[in-house]
Amino acid sequence: MTRLRLMFCRLLALCAICALPAVAHKASDSYLVLNVKGQQITGQWDIALRDIDFAIGLDANSDGEITWGEVRARHTNISAWALGRLNVQRGGDCTLQVAEHLVDTHTDGAYAVLRLTGTCPSGTQALAVNYRLLFEIDQLHRGLLRLDLDGVSHSTVLAPDTGVLTIKAGETSRLAQFGQYLVEGIWHIWIGFDHILFLLALLLPAVLVHAVTLGGTRRWKGVVSFRVALTEVLWVVTAFTVAHSITLTLAALQIIELPSRVVESAIAASVVLAAANNLWPVVERRRWLVAFSFGLIHGFGFASVLTELGLPKDALVLSLLGFNLGVETGQLAIVAVFLPVAYLLRNTALYRKGLFFGGSFLTMLVALVWLAERAFNLKLISV
Amino acid sequence: MTVFFKIFAALACLWACLLPSAQAAPRLPTDPTEVLERLPIRPGDTTARELAALGAAVTLAARDTPNNPQPATQLAERYYELAIARGDPRYIGYADAVMATFTQSSAPAALVVRGQLKQYRHDFDGALADFAAALNADPAFASAHAWRGAIYKVQANYPAAKAECDALQKLDRATLYAGCIGLATAYSGQLETGFATLQRALDQTQDAGNRLWLLTRLGEVAAWRGKPEQAEKYYRAALALGIDDGYLLAAWSDFLLDQKRPAEVVKALANWEASDGLLLRLALAETVLKLPAAKAHVQALADRFAAAKVRGDTTHRAEEARFQLHLGGNAADALTIAAANYQVQREPRDARPLLEAAIAARNPAAAQPVRDWLKSSGFEDAHLRQLVEASAAPPLSAPKPEAKP
């Protein structure tokens, strides 16, 4: 999966290749990410190889270089050393284990990455973190902690004088929680390419009119006024929004549940149809109806994301509202960028032939592949 | 068909690149001989053996004479020197940890080392307290006076600095005295006298470390006096000593940048990207020369300042202000950072980013502390005086609309 991505990127050199930066000098940090959901802990701990070497020695052959083989040979010791200096409690000591050892790079060099899993005696009490890594040999070391406790994020810096960090469950304010879900909503529409392509497929013709020409044939022309285009866009986006809000809420509250394979395939099909409609116009005047009816299906797609994120039971409505508004905001941002550009280009051949026809054609093809993938559980282009 | 595939792949690549996990991610290496990290000190070399010996002495003392801070002090001093020479803050952390058992010690040497470590982190009040305590225990501890003099100069408290210099004179420490009073004089409105004092001190000392310090300062003062050829002579003499010193390289690069010689900066700093301050100067030079490496270096700097912000490290604010102003194009942020820095450090190199940011952000009021300092100190650098005047000018008013015919 990663190889496929890299191959495409190299093929076209479109992606900015992060030139390997020079290793920086900074004081020592470790990056600790903990996701605590009820009694389950998952996480990741990045510790600089240089720091591990200073503490317990890694350079077995004393040549000044640390190789993967040398690190691998010390994995058990590294786990024991690190976990012996991190204590997490929730209703009692949580058991933590290193599930996997990887490596990564940060600004000041190579790091060992410890993938963590664990269980705690309680799933509802406050969480206590006692972090003591490296403090006895490096007082400038800091643990940069990103904690997600039952859906609420906390970021903090653990220093020698922090002692035991205690976080109560559900401590963050309502506003912060709302804000969190708002951001998640925006993010998930922006990475929801199927939703975006569906919306764009319906919006591409908004600045065009399929009119009868003097010769009697029908062809696409730019609309006469911005207001016409804007009205069309508003109808379509509002209909899409209302529809997916309804089903998102119903599904998130588990009032209606549909199997995800059906939902995802239907979403792909909706994109195919919306794009195809641009190439062979069937629905021209009531695109908002198309937006509404297919929007109902897209809502179920968002709901699955929300289920993954987890809805806090004590702030269900607020979080749902936040997520919905986030999706709306993200959509509006896309439309705000798209509409002026499309309107300005509407009379050009670039728009009619390139973006409109070409774009719709491509969208249709991509969506057909998605449909095949999702209906038959294949992986062709998706990652 | 190939065109179609390319467009297809372009879309795929676009998704891939936009997805969050497209950044450098944790990976499982496959080759056991792959070198992941090069250690800064090779186990065999002199420094490593020195540190090992000092470390062994500390362990022994912890066992046999737990109240004796001497071995720990020596090891901490050695770590401190390494931190300064290499621009690597981890050594300060190690030194701190070594001295952690002696936080209550009243031995002057231990107090002075703790003061040095505190001033590195810009805890100037804490450092001054430690140096004062050291002098209480041993009034003849010259380096405590020298350090206090240095801190007072950073805080632009020149009378207090001069008092420390006088104390050094009374202790017959001619070179320390000359260095102390020379710079204090230069900062407080007498560049020529200060220069002469520093020159005399240079003539009287053969110690390489002292000569490095004096030659660097003489270069700075000569530049402030508006004598670039003389300044270059001193900087080159300092570089010729062959001692790695981040401060010298920073001063030399700033001089070259002011003299509009960015190509020489690129050459001088080619291997010093690890130090944030030197990477800044390198990026500034590369940006002026429009070199391709500039982009990656600017991004690296942004990452490093962001990382420092996360851990609450405020020791590089002067550099960060310059970064935001000249490379980030963000005068407002630059001004905030420069102003925050100036509250703690007030040397001429801290005044300049504040002035430049205030001018760029059209906020004369923000540069008032520098104008006050210039008035009370009488500092004579012509370029800085010009900047001060420019910063006091009111923002240009909007041009009046032309009268319609």
Interface residues (C-beta under 8 A of the other chain):
Chain A: L4 R5 F8 C9 L11 L12 L14 C15 A16 C18 A19 P21 A22 V23 A24 H25 K26 A27 S28 D29 Q44 D46 L49 R50 D53 F54 D59 S62 D63 G64 E65 I66 T67 W68 G69 V71 R72 L102 V103 D104 T105 H106 T107 G109 A110 V113 R115 F135 E136 I137 D138 Q139 L140 H141 R142 L144 V157 I191 F193 L362 L365 V366 I381 V383
Chain B: K6 I7 F8 A9 A10 L11 A12 C13 L14 W15 A16 C17 L18 L19 P20 A22 Q23 A24 A25 P26 R27 L28 P29 D31 P32 T33 E34 V35 L36 E37 R38 L39 P40 I41 R42 P43 G44 R86 G87 D88 P89 R90 I92 G93 Y94 D96 A97 A100 E273 A274 S275 D276 L279 A296 H297 Q299 A300 D303 R304 A307 A308 V310 R311 G312 D313
